[in-house]
Each structure stands twice: as structure tokens, then as C-alpha cells.
Amino acid sequence: MKDILERLGISEVNAGVCCGVDNWIHDAQGEELQSINPANNEVIASVVQGTVHSYEGAVAAAQAGFAQWRALPAPKRGELIRDLGNALREYKEPLGELVTLENGKIRSEGLGEVQEMIDICDFAVGLSRQLYGLTMHSERPGHRMYEQWHPLGPIGIITAFNFPVAVWSWNAAIAAVCGDTMIWKPSPATPLTAIAIQQICNRVMAKHGVSGVFNLVIGDNDTIGERMIRDERLPLISFTGSIRVGRHVAQAVAGRLGRCILELGGNNGIIVSADADLDMAIRAILFGAVGTAGQRCTTTRRLIVEHSVVDELCDRLVRAYQSVTVGDPMAEGVLLGPLISGHAVDMMMEAIDRAKTEGGRVLTGGSKLPAIGENYVEPTIIRMPRQTPLVCEETFAPILFVMTYETLDEAIAIHNAVPQGLSSAMFTRDLLAAERFLSHAGSDCGIANINIGTSGAEIGGAFGGEKDTGGGRESGSDAWKAYMRRQTNTINYSSELPLAQGVEFDV
């Protein structure tokens, strides 16, 4: 841990609130929060959390910073994000290792998460010169009508443990070039990665002579999270987390007529047809179901296989699962690290027991691995006779439920018959079947893929889902519009004052 922090140039981690550039608040009333390494349950470090007082300091810094930041031309704001991306390149290795240390995902995934931050910074730099509006033809002579986009204001970003830095960057890089400032509340399970990112942001802000663009408040849900979602000074809340909490966030923010970006649960399915390339499908299924120990919102949880190939596919998947190396996520060759906590392990075991009561049959896995550590489990495949109530829920663990189908219509119906709607995929060589899956009558998810898995979305596309997944969109495409306010402008350059729709009002 000390070596990683030294390579990041960080000497202090005990304060959990930063307002502006290097203004770390040591809140005397804040409670101590321990960061736990899930690989061995050892305490990595302690952080003093924020209170109402220090939260108010962060909001004040974000408000003051907004007045300065929004006045800069967007390409100038993009220059700061370019420098942030370059700083992340410089610190990619120790930062990725810190993600692994605190989160438990394997080292290559930790490095990949930092690369995702770098990629979104590159995207945002280009975006800073492309915040386009439209020009419309007016029905009134001598008039010009157009729309433009303005910064929204200080925004709140609430992130989850499974992607402790990447999801923040999807919001932060885009919001920053749009002219917004922000307050970040990270997961209490991953405070150190947030502190490391804030320290890097502080250096970049100082270089550009600005303050209050990036602000950090580490705190519990009742003290900080609840205050954020009800704070009218934050016109937008971007929340990543469970469906249950997301409903509460949506109601609280809507109650003050604020905006939400909600990235909630996923229960992602892959349809495998009889004509699919099974070699390719197995690789995608394995990564989608086992990567990040099944703790991704895009994790593959349901496999819907054409009846004639299900036995072959399951046999090959079992062999692939049994070759997965489980262990220290920092070690070379390990593909499956620990779950985030003992509670997550208990939830997985409960789900396996429940699957058996609903007619499921465990094909491989299903057990804890206490010889490795308290939070280690076997990746698990369970054959289900049908889509039971359990299968319709999101189990945040490396459990893959396998079901069969006879017709494509049946497969799509099974696929769509869950409350969540994030990511989906189909493996087939049949062009007509592929197009059907991608049509309005096919997948009802925000992401739909052909011959690739459900995980590993690129930053160029808008990320998010439908139904209980919340409907939010982050990252690429035109997701930037959520961080700005639209304004329609009409200019009368004539000497007359005609009214729209032919209305006459002469006096």
C-alpha cells in the first residue's frame, strides 16, 4: 500500500473531504471509515468521513468554482481534461493496482478501469469543440431561430464500489467540458481510490489556475448521500447503484424537480443459437459471467441456449470454468479475485440454495473457498428448468443460470421477461435472426450486441439501460446533453413584430 501511494505521489489519505485545490478538511466530528482489502480482510487505511459542515464547504466550493469555470470557453475546459488524461496515463499502473487492492478485481481489470478513464478524457477533449446546437427556420420573416446549450451547474455524482473510478470519470470528464463543477460521493467500500483521483485532480486544477471544479466528500448515505439527493443547489444527481436505492433517489430528486441519471441493476442475458460460433461464445460468456467476480452491472447472468446445442455448450463451459484460477487478484494468471465482502459471499450462497429449491442443478462451482480466503468463491453454473423468480433478480456474484429455447420468439420472450434492461447479446451466424434481435421486436435493453458479450462497453457509445435499470445514459454519443440546459433563441432582425401562428394583436 505504501509503495502504491508513493508512486502516486500521495502522502496523506486520512481526510475524506476536499473542497477546491488541496483544501482537505479534517472534520473533527467525522467518523472514521476503514478501507478493507477484500483479498485478505486486512485494513488498508482509515479515512475521516465528512459531516454536514464539511459537505457545506464542498457545495460552496463547487458553487464558487462554477461561476469561474462556466465562463471559460469549452475548448479551454477541454485543455484541462486533456491534462487530466495525461496525468492518468502517468499514474496508470499504481492507480490500477490501488483499484485492485481496494476493490478486489484482478490487476488487468484494475488497469483497464484506469484506461477507461483515459479514454473518456480523450473523448471529452474532442467533445469540447462539438457541443452543437441546431438552427431552425422561423415561420416569421426577418427572424432567426436556433438553440444553444449552457452549463447546468454543480452536479452530484454518487458511485458504487465495483467501478470505483471509471464511472466517476464518465460523468466528471463530460460534465467538466460542459462547464459544470461537481461533488463526488464514492462508495464507502472504496474511499482510497477516490482520494487518489482527487489528489490528481487537484494538481491539474492548480496547473490551470482554477478551483472547485472537482470536489470530494466521503461519507455515509444518511449524512451525505441523503443530503445530496435533496439538495436543490445540485440540479443533477448521477447515481450508480441498486434498483432499490435508485428508486429512492429518483423520488427524492423528482420531488424537488431536479434531474437524475440512474445506472441501476442489470440481469443480462445472452441468447446462443444452434448456428453460433461456440468457441467465440464460450470466451464471451466466461468473461461476462466471471469478470470482476460477477460484480458488474453488465455481468452475464442468464444464458438462453437453443435446445439442440445446450448440452455441448454446458459441457464446454464447465471445463472452461474449472480452468479458471481463483486467488490473489494481484497475482499473474489469476482470473477470479474475491467478492467485495463476507456479506456478498453469504448472498451468493443463499442464491445457490434458493436456485436448488426452484429446480436448479449446479453443474460446477457453488462453494466457498475458505482455504484461499473468506471472500473467495467458486464461479458457478446452474441449469434451470425455466426462468424462476430468482433468475428474474440480479444476483451480484459469479452465478450463471442456463435455460433453453426452441424458437427465436421464445428466446426473445425469455430474455425480455425480467424487470432489468441494461445489456444483452446474441451469438448467431444468421443475419435475419441477428437483425430481429436488434429490432424493435427484439432486445428491450439499452445495449444489444451480436457476437460479443454483455460486458466491456466502449466509451464512444452512450451507456445505460431501460426498465428498472433506470433509463440513464452516460459516457459517449450525446449523453453530454444531460449535463447541460437547452435554450431556444429567436432573433428578430426586421422592423416588424409578427406573431407566431398568424395571431393578430393590434392596439
C-alpha positions as CSV (number, residue, x, y, z in Angstrom):
1,M,0.0,0.0,0.0
2,K,2.7,2.5,1.0
3,D,4.6,1.7,-2.3
4,I,1.5,2.4,-4.3
5,L,0.8,5.7,-2.6
6,E,4.4,6.8,-3.1
7,R,4.2,6.0,-6.8
8,L,1.0,8.1,-6.9
9,G,2.8,10.9,-5.1
10,I,0.3,10.8,-2.2
11,S,1.5,11.3,1.4
12,E,-1.8,11.7,3.2
13,V,-5.1,9.8,3.0
14,N,-6.8,10.4,6.3
15,A,-9.1,13.3,5.3
16,G,-12.2,12.4,3.3
17,V,-13.4,15.8,2.1
18,C,-11.7,18.1,-0.4
19,C,-13.1,21.4,-1.5
20,G,-11.2,23.1,-4.3
21,V,-7.4,22.7,-4.8
22,D,-5.8,20.8,-1.9
23,N,-8.3,22.2,0.6
24,W,-8.6,19.0,2.6
25,I,-10.9,19.3,5.5
26,H,-10.1,17.4,8.7
27,D,-13.6,17.2,10.1
28,A,-13.2,16.8,13.9
29,Q,-16.8,15.5,14.0
30,G,-16.4,13.0,11.2
31,E,-16.5,9.3,11.9
32,E,-13.6,7.0,10.9
33,L,-14.1,4.8,7.9
34,Q,-11.8,1.8,7.4
35,S,-10.8,0.7,3.9
36,I,-10.7,-3.1,3.8
37,N,-8.7,-5.2,1.3
38,P,-11.3,-7.9,0.3
39,A,-8.4,-10.3,-0.7
40,N,-7.5,-10.8,3.0
41,N,-9.9,-8.6,5.0
42,E,-7.0,-6.5,6.3
43,V,-7.4,-2.8,7.0
44,I,-5.5,-0.8,4.3
45,A,-6.1,2.7,5.8
46,S,-8.6,4.8,7.7
47,V,-10.4,7.9,6.4
48,V,-12.3,10.5,8.4
49,Q,-15.6,11.0,6.7
50,G,-17.4,14.2,6.0
51,T,-20.2,15.7,8.1
52,V,-22.9,18.3,7.3
53,H,-20.4,21.0,8.0
54,S,-17.8,19.8,5.6
55,Y,-20.4,18.9,3.0
56,E,-21.5,22.6,3.0
57,G,-17.9,23.5,2.4
58,A,-17.8,21.3,-0.7
59,V,-21.0,22.8,-2.0
60,A,-19.7,26.3,-1.5
61,A,-16.5,25.4,-3.3
62,A,-18.5,23.9,-6.2
63,Q,-20.7,26.9,-6.5
64,A,-17.8,29.4,-6.4
65,G,-15.9,27.3,-8.9
66,F,-18.9,27.1,-11.3
67,A,-19.1,30.9,-11.6
68,Q,-15.4,30.9,-12.8
69,W,-15.4,27.6,-14.7
70,R,-18.5,28.2,-16.9
71,A,-17.1,31.4,-18.2
72,L,-14.1,29.6,-19.8
73,P,-14.6,28.7,-23.4
74,A,-15.4,25.0,-23.8
75,P,-12.2,24.2,-25.7
76,K,-10.2,25.8,-22.8
77,R,-12.1,23.5,-20.4
78,G,-11.1,20.6,-22.7
79,E,-7.4,21.5,-22.2
80,L,-7.7,20.8,-18.5
81,I,-9.3,17.4,-19.3
82,R,-6.5,16.7,-21.7
83,D,-4.0,17.3,-18.9
84,L,-6.1,15.1,-16.6
85,G,-6.0,12.3,-19.1
86,N,-2.2,12.7,-19.4
87,A,-1.9,12.6,-15.6
88,L,-3.9,9.4,-15.5
89,R,-1.6,7.9,-18.2
90,E,1.4,8.8,-16.0
91,Y,-0.1,7.1,-12.9
92,K,-2.0,4.3,-14.7
93,E,-0.1,1.4,-13.1
94,P,-0.2,2.4,-9.4
95,L,-3.7,3.7,-9.7
96,G,-4.9,0.5,-11.3
97,E,-3.1,-1.5,-8.6
98,L,-4.9,0.6,-6.0
99,V,-8.2,-0.2,-7.6
100,T,-7.3,-3.9,-7.3
101,L,-6.1,-3.6,-3.7
102,E,-9.3,-1.9,-2.5
103,N,-11.9,-3.4,-4.8
104,G,-10.6,-7.0,-5.4
105,K,-10.8,-7.1,-9.2
106,I,-7.8,-8.7,-10.9
107,R,-4.9,-6.5,-11.8
108,S,-5.6,-6.3,-15.6
109,E,-9.1,-5.2,-14.9
110,G,-7.8,-2.5,-12.5
111,L,-5.5,-1.3,-15.2
112,G,-8.3,-1.5,-17.7
113,E,-10.5,0.7,-15.5
114,V,-7.9,3.4,-15.5
115,Q,-7.6,3.1,-19.2
116,E,-11.3,3.7,-19.4
117,M,-10.8,6.9,-17.6
118,I,-8.1,7.9,-20.0
119,D,-10.3,7.0,-23.0
120,I,-13.2,9.2,-21.7
121,C,-10.9,12.1,-21.2
122,D,-9.8,11.8,-24.8
123,F,-13.4,11.7,-25.9
124,A,-14.3,14.7,-23.8
125,V,-11.4,16.8,-25.2
126,G,-12.9,16.3,-28.7
127,L,-16.4,16.9,-27.4
128,S,-15.3,20.3,-26.0
129,R,-15.3,21.6,-29.6
130,Q,-18.6,19.8,-30.6
131,L,-21.3,21.0,-28.1
132,Y,-23.5,21.7,-31.0
133,G,-27.0,23.3,-31.1
134,L,-29.4,23.5,-34.1
135,T,-30.6,26.3,-36.3
136,M,-34.3,26.1,-37.2
137,H,-36.2,28.1,-39.9
138,S,-38.6,30.6,-38.4
139,E,-42.1,30.9,-39.8
140,R,-41.8,34.7,-39.3
141,P,-40.0,36.8,-41.8
142,G,-36.8,38.5,-40.7
143,H,-36.4,36.1,-37.8
144,R,-33.6,33.6,-36.9
145,M,-34.2,30.8,-34.5
146,Y,-31.6,28.5,-33.0
147,E,-30.8,26.6,-29.9
148,Q,-27.8,26.5,-27.7
149,W,-26.6,24.6,-24.6
150,H,-25.4,26.2,-21.3
151,P,-23.7,24.6,-18.3
152,L,-26.2,23.2,-15.8
153,G,-24.4,23.9,-12.5
154,P,-22.7,22.0,-9.7
155,I,-23.8,18.3,-10.0
156,G,-23.7,15.4,-7.6
157,I,-22.0,12.1,-8.6
158,I,-22.7,9.0,-6.4
159,T,-20.7,5.9,-7.4
160,A,-20.6,2.2,-6.5
161,F,-17.7,0.0,-5.4
162,N,-17.5,-2.2,-8.4
163,F,-16.1,0.5,-10.7
164,P,-14.7,2.9,-8.1
165,V,-13.1,5.4,-10.6
166,A,-14.3,4.7,-14.2
167,V,-17.9,5.6,-13.6
168,W,-16.9,8.8,-11.9
169,S,-14.8,9.7,-15.0
170,W,-17.7,9.1,-17.3
171,N,-19.6,11.8,-15.5
172,A,-16.7,14.1,-14.5
173,A,-14.9,14.4,-17.8
174,I,-18.1,15.1,-19.7
175,A,-19.6,17.4,-17.1
176,A,-16.4,19.4,-16.9
177,V,-16.1,20.2,-20.6
178,C,-19.8,21.1,-20.5
179,G,-18.9,23.8,-17.9
180,D,-20.2,22.1,-14.7
181,T,-18.5,21.6,-11.4
182,M,-19.2,18.5,-9.3
183,I,-19.3,16.9,-5.9
184,W,-18.3,13.2,-5.7
185,K,-19.6,10.8,-3.1
186,P,-17.8,7.5,-3.7
187,S,-18.7,4.1,-2.2
188,P,-17.7,3.7,1.4
189,A,-16.0,0.5,0.3
190,T,-13.5,2.3,-1.9
191,P,-12.5,5.6,-0.4
192,L,-8.8,5.4,-1.1
193,T,-9.1,5.3,-4.9
194,A,-11.4,8.4,-4.7
195,I,-8.8,10.2,-2.6
196,A,-6.1,9.3,-5.1
197,I,-8.1,10.6,-8.0
198,Q,-8.9,13.8,-6.1
199,Q,-5.2,14.4,-5.5
200,I,-4.5,14.1,-9.2
201,C,-7.4,16.4,-10.0
202,N,-6.0,19.0,-7.5
203,R,-2.7,19.1,-9.3
204,V,-4.4,19.5,-12.7
205,M,-6.7,22.3,-11.4
206,A,-3.7,24.1,-9.8
207,K,-1.9,24.0,-13.1
208,H,-4.8,25.7,-14.8
209,G,-5.4,28.2,-12.1
210,V,-9.0,27.0,-11.3
211,S,-10.5,25.6,-8.1
212,G,-13.7,23.9,-7.1
213,V,-14.3,22.0,-10.4
214,F,-13.7,18.6,-8.8
215,N,-14.7,18.2,-5.1
216,L,-14.9,15.1,-2.9
217,V,-17.0,14.1,0.1
218,I,-16.6,10.7,1.6
219,G,-19.5,10.0,3.9
220,D,-22.3,7.7,4.8
221,N,-25.6,7.5,2.9
222,D,-27.7,9.1,5.7
223,T,-25.4,12.1,6.3
224,I,-24.0,12.8,2.9
225,G,-26.0,10.8,0.3
226,E,-29.4,11.8,1.5
227,R,-28.4,15.4,1.7
228,M,-27.0,15.4,-1.8
229,I,-30.1,13.9,-3.4
230,R,-32.3,16.5,-1.7
231,D,-30.1,19.5,-2.3
232,E,-31.7,22.0,-4.6
233,R,-28.2,23.5,-5.3
234,L,-27.4,20.3,-7.2
235,P,-29.6,20.4,-10.3
236,L,-28.4,16.9,-11.4
237,I,-27.7,13.7,-9.5
238,S,-25.9,10.9,-11.3
239,F,-26.4,7.7,-9.2
240,T,-25.0,4.3,-9.8
241,G,-26.2,1.5,-7.5
242,S,-29.0,-0.9,-6.7
243,I,-32.6,-0.6,-8.1
244,R,-33.9,-0.3,-4.6
245,V,-31.8,2.7,-3.7
246,G,-32.2,4.1,-7.2
247,R,-36.0,4.3,-6.7
248,H,-35.5,6.3,-3.5
249,V,-33.0,8.6,-5.3
250,A,-35.4,9.2,-8.2
251,Q,-38.3,10.0,-5.9
252,A,-36.2,12.4,-3.8
253,V,-34.7,14.3,-6.8
254,A,-38.1,14.4,-8.6
255,G,-39.7,15.8,-5.5
256,R,-37.5,18.9,-5.9
257,L,-37.9,18.9,-9.7
258,G,-34.2,18.0,-10.2
259,R,-32.7,15.7,-12.8
260,C,-31.3,12.2,-12.5
261,I,-29.0,9.9,-14.4
262,L,-29.7,6.5,-13.0
263,E,-27.5,3.5,-13.7
264,L,-29.1,0.7,-11.7
265,G,-29.1,-3.1,-11.8
266,G,-28.7,-5.4,-14.7
267,N,-29.8,-9.0,-15.3
268,N,-28.1,-9.5,-18.6
269,G,-28.8,-12.4,-20.9
270,I,-27.1,-14.0,-23.9
271,I,-29.0,-16.0,-26.5
272,V,-26.9,-18.7,-28.2
273,S,-28.4,-20.2,-31.3
274,A,-27.6,-23.6,-32.8
275,D,-25.5,-22.0,-35.6
276,A,-23.4,-19.9,-33.3
277,D,-19.6,-20.0,-33.2
278,L,-19.4,-21.8,-29.8
279,D,-15.7,-21.1,-29.4
280,M,-16.3,-17.4,-29.6
281,A,-19.4,-17.6,-27.4
282,I,-17.7,-19.5,-24.6
283,R,-14.9,-16.9,-24.4
284,A,-17.5,-14.1,-24.2
285,I,-19.7,-15.9,-21.7
286,L,-16.7,-16.7,-19.5
287,F,-15.5,-13.2,-19.3
288,G,-19.1,-11.8,-19.0
289,A,-20.0,-14.1,-16.1
290,V,-16.7,-14.4,-14.2
291,G,-15.1,-11.0,-14.8
292,T,-15.0,-8.7,-11.8
293,A,-16.2,-11.8,-9.8
294,G,-19.7,-11.3,-11.3
295,Q,-19.9,-7.8,-9.7
296,R,-20.5,-5.8,-12.8
297,C,-23.9,-4.3,-13.7
298,T,-23.2,-5.8,-17.2
299,T,-22.3,-9.2,-15.9
300,T,-23.8,-12.1,-17.9
301,R,-26.3,-13.8,-15.5
302,R,-28.6,-15.6,-17.9
303,L,-27.7,-17.9,-20.8
304,I,-30.6,-18.8,-23.1
305,V,-29.4,-21.6,-25.4
306,E,-31.1,-23.4,-28.3
307,H,-32.1,-26.8,-27.1
308,S,-30.0,-28.8,-29.7
309,V,-26.7,-27.3,-28.5
310,V,-27.2,-26.7,-24.8
311,D,-25.5,-30.0,-23.6
312,E,-22.4,-29.4,-25.7
313,L,-22.2,-25.7,-24.6
314,C,-22.6,-26.6,-21.0
315,D,-20.0,-29.3,-21.1
316,R,-17.5,-26.9,-22.7
317,L,-18.4,-24.1,-20.3
318,V,-17.9,-26.4,-17.3
319,R,-14.4,-27.3,-18.5
320,A,-13.6,-23.6,-19.0
321,Y,-14.9,-22.7,-15.6
322,Q,-12.9,-25.4,-13.9
323,S,-9.7,-24.0,-15.6
324,V,-10.3,-20.5,-14.0
325,T,-7.6,-19.7,-11.5
326,V,-9.0,-18.2,-8.3
327,G,-6.8,-16.3,-5.9
328,D,-4.9,-13.1,-5.1
329,P,-6.1,-10.5,-7.7
330,M,-2.6,-9.1,-7.9
331,A,-1.0,-12.4,-8.9
332,E,-0.2,-13.2,-12.5
333,G,-2.6,-15.6,-14.2
334,V,-5.4,-15.2,-11.7
335,L,-8.8,-14.6,-13.4
336,L,-11.1,-14.5,-10.3
337,G,-10.4,-12.5,-7.2
338,P,-12.6,-12.1,-4.1
339,L,-16.1,-10.8,-3.7
340,I,-16.2,-7.4,-2.0
341,S,-17.2,-8.7,1.4
342,G,-18.4,-11.6,3.5
343,H,-21.9,-10.3,3.1
344,A,-21.6,-10.7,-0.6
345,V,-20.4,-14.3,-0.2
346,D,-23.4,-15.0,2.1
347,M,-25.8,-13.6,-0.5
348,M,-24.3,-15.8,-3.2
349,M,-24.6,-18.9,-1.1
350,E,-28.3,-18.0,-0.3
351,A,-29.0,-17.6,-4.0
352,I,-27.5,-21.0,-4.8
353,D,-29.6,-22.7,-2.1
354,R,-32.7,-20.9,-3.4
355,A,-31.9,-21.9,-7.0
356,K,-31.9,-25.6,-5.9
357,T,-35.3,-25.2,-4.3
358,E,-36.6,-23.7,-7.6
359,G,-35.4,-26.8,-9.5
360,G,-31.9,-25.7,-10.4
361,R,-29.0,-28.1,-10.8
362,V,-25.4,-27.0,-10.1
363,L,-23.2,-28.0,-13.0
364,T,-20.0,-26.6,-11.5
365,G,-18.9,-24.5,-8.6
366,G,-21.4,-23.5,-5.8
367,S,-19.0,-23.5,-2.9
368,K,-16.9,-21.1,-0.8
369,L,-13.1,-21.3,-0.9
370,P,-12.0,-20.7,2.7
371,A,-8.6,-22.2,2.1
372,I,-7.8,-19.1,-0.1
373,G,-9.7,-16.5,2.0
374,E,-13.0,-15.6,3.5
375,N,-14.3,-13.8,0.4
376,Y,-13.4,-16.3,-2.3
377,V,-16.0,-18.5,-4.1
378,E,-16.1,-20.9,-7.0
379,P,-17.6,-19.5,-10.2
380,T,-20.9,-21.3,-10.6
381,I,-23.1,-22.6,-13.4
382,I,-26.7,-23.7,-12.7
383,R,-29.1,-25.3,-15.1
384,M,-32.6,-24.0,-14.5
385,P,-35.8,-25.7,-15.8
386,R,-37.3,-22.3,-16.5
387,Q,-36.9,-18.6,-15.7
388,T,-37.8,-18.7,-12.0
389,P,-38.4,-15.8,-9.6
390,L,-34.7,-16.0,-8.6
391,V,-33.5,-15.8,-12.1
392,C,-35.5,-12.6,-12.6
393,E,-33.5,-11.0,-9.8
394,E,-30.0,-9.6,-10.0
395,T,-27.5,-11.8,-8.1
396,F,-24.3,-9.7,-7.7
397,A,-22.0,-12.7,-7.9
398,P,-20.4,-15.1,-10.4
399,I,-23.5,-17.3,-10.9
400,L,-24.7,-18.1,-14.4
401,F,-28.2,-19.5,-15.0
402,V,-28.7,-21.7,-18.1
403,M,-32.1,-22.2,-19.8
404,T,-33.2,-23.5,-23.2
405,Y,-35.4,-22.4,-26.0
406,E,-36.9,-23.9,-29.2
407,T,-37.8,-20.8,-31.3
408,L,-36.3,-17.4,-31.6
409,D,-39.6,-15.8,-30.5
410,E,-39.4,-17.9,-27.3
411,A,-35.8,-16.9,-26.7
412,I,-36.6,-13.2,-27.0
413,A,-39.6,-13.6,-24.7
414,I,-37.5,-15.3,-22.1
415,H,-34.8,-12.7,-22.5
416,N,-37.1,-9.7,-22.0
417,A,-39.2,-11.2,-19.2
418,V,-37.1,-9.6,-16.4
419,P,-37.5,-6.2,-14.8
420,Q,-34.0,-5.1,-15.7
421,G,-32.9,-3.9,-19.1
422,L,-29.2,-3.0,-19.3
423,S,-27.1,-5.2,-21.6
424,S,-27.9,-8.1,-23.9
425,A,-26.2,-10.2,-26.6
426,M,-26.9,-12.9,-29.1
427,F,-24.5,-15.3,-30.8
428,T,-25.6,-16.4,-34.2
429,R,-24.4,-16.6,-37.8
430,D,-28.0,-16.0,-39.1
431,L,-28.3,-12.4,-40.3
432,L,-32.1,-12.4,-40.1
433,A,-32.0,-13.6,-36.5
434,A,-29.4,-11.0,-35.6
435,E,-31.4,-8.2,-37.1
436,R,-34.6,-9.5,-35.4
437,F,-32.7,-9.4,-32.0
438,L,-31.7,-5.8,-32.7
439,S,-35.1,-4.6,-33.9
440,H,-38.0,-3.1,-32.0
441,A,-39.3,-6.6,-31.5
442,G,-36.1,-7.9,-30.1
443,S,-34.0,-7.0,-27.1
444,D,-35.6,-4.4,-24.8
445,C,-32.2,-3.4,-23.3
446,G,-30.2,-0.2,-23.6
447,I,-27.3,-2.2,-25.0
448,A,-27.7,-5.0,-27.5
449,N,-24.8,-6.9,-29.1
450,I,-24.3,-9.5,-31.8
451,N,-21.4,-12.0,-31.4
452,I,-19.8,-10.2,-28.5
453,G,-20.7,-10.4,-24.8
454,T,-22.7,-8.2,-22.4
455,S,-19.6,-6.7,-20.6
456,G,-16.9,-4.4,-21.8
457,A,-18.8,-1.5,-23.4
458,E,-16.7,1.1,-25.2
459,I,-16.8,4.8,-24.1
460,G,-17.8,6.0,-27.5
461,G,-21.4,4.8,-27.1
462,A,-24.0,6.0,-24.6
463,F,-24.0,3.6,-21.7
464,G,-27.2,2.8,-19.8
465,G,-30.4,0.7,-19.8
466,E,-34.2,0.7,-19.7
467,K,-36.9,-0.5,-17.4
468,D,-35.7,-1.0,-13.8
469,T,-32.1,-0.1,-14.9
470,G,-33.3,3.5,-14.7
471,G,-33.1,4.9,-18.2
472,G,-29.9,6.8,-17.7
473,R,-27.2,7.4,-20.2
474,E,-23.5,8.2,-19.5
475,S,-20.2,8.3,-21.4
476,G,-20.4,8.7,-25.2
477,S,-22.7,9.6,-28.0
478,D,-24.9,12.6,-27.0
479,A,-25.0,11.7,-23.3
480,W,-23.4,15.1,-22.7
481,K,-26.8,16.8,-23.1
482,A,-27.8,15.5,-19.6
483,Y,-25.2,17.8,-18.1
484,M,-26.4,21.0,-19.8
485,R,-29.6,23.0,-20.2
486,R,-31.1,23.7,-23.6
487,Q,-32.1,27.2,-24.6
488,T,-34.1,28.2,-27.7
489,N,-33.3,31.6,-29.0
490,T,-35.1,33.8,-31.6
491,I,-33.7,37.0,-33.0
492,N,-35.8,39.5,-34.9
493,Y,-33.7,41.4,-37.3
494,S,-36.6,43.1,-39.0
495,S,-38.5,46.3,-38.2
496,E,-41.8,44.4,-37.8
497,L,-43.2,42.3,-34.9
498,P,-45.2,39.5,-36.5
499,L,-46.6,36.9,-34.0
500,A,-46.3,33.2,-34.5
501,Q,-49.3,31.1,-35.7
502,G,-50.7,34.2,-37.5
503,V,-52.1,35.6,-34.3
504,E,-53.1,39.3,-34.6
505,F,-53.0,41.5,-31.5
506,D,-53.1,45.1,-32.8
507,V,-53.5,48.0,-30.4
